[in-house]
C-alpha cells in the first residue's frame, strides 16, 4: 500500500483505487486487529488541492471517504455491536511538505502554534464529521506541533485521540526535544488515550519509555510502533529493508503490557 516517491503515498488510492483500501483493511481485521487506521496519514485538504488539482470541498469529501472505506471493511467483517474501532489518521505537517523536513521537525521553526493548528483543523473536522471513533496523530517530530495538537483537541471536546512521536534516539524526538518533555506536553490533554513511539529503531523503545515514565498521565497508555527494519532514503525517497528479527524477538519477550506493531507505513 506504500507508493514510493508519491507525495500522497497510499492516500492517492482514495482517489484511484478505493476498493484496494477496503480490502487491505478487511485483511487486517481478519488478522485480529481491533483498531484500524484510515488511509489518510499522508492526506490533507491542502495536499489534495495541490497534488490532485481538486477544490477544497472535493478534497474534504475525499478525506472523509477514508473513514467511510474503513467502515465498509468493519461492516464486511461483521463482528457485532462492539466491532473494531476506526481511527482517523492524521499525519504531521512536514509530511505535506514532502521535503524530508518531516524527519527532523525543522519546518516548525518557521511556524507558530496557531499556524500548525490552522493546518491540522480541516483534517480533524473532516475525519470526525465522517464518524471516526478516535483520532490518530501520527509521527509528530516537534514539540511545537505537539502543543498545537493538544490545543486543537480542546476545540473538539467530545473527541479522543492518540499521539505518536517520531524519535531519533533513546531520549529525544526528531527535533531534539526530550521525549520526557514531549510526553509532558501530550499529557496535558485529558482527551488523550495513548502516547505512541514510532519511526525509530526497536532498540531505542525501552529506554525512551523509561525516560518519560514519570511524565505519562495515569489514564494514558503507551503504544510501541517501531520500524520493522525499513530504512528511508531521503535522496531517493524510497524505503529498503534491513533485518530487525533479533530485536523483534526481544521486544516480544519484554512486552511491558503495551501495544506493539513492527511495521512501517
Secondary structure, DSSP 8 states (H G I E B T S, - for coil): ---TT-TTGGGGHHHH-HHHHHHHHHHHHHTT-SEEE-TTTT--HHHHHHHH---HHHHHHHHHHHHHHHHHHHHHH---TT--EEEEEE--HHHHHTSSGGGTTGGGGG--HHHHHHHHHHHHHHHHHTT-SEEEEEEE--HHHHHHHHHHHTTSTT--EEEEEEBSSSSBBTTS-BHHHHHHHHTT-TTEEEEEEESS-GGGHHHHHHHHGGGS-TT-EEEEE---SEEEETTTTEEEE---HHHHHHHHHH-TTSB------
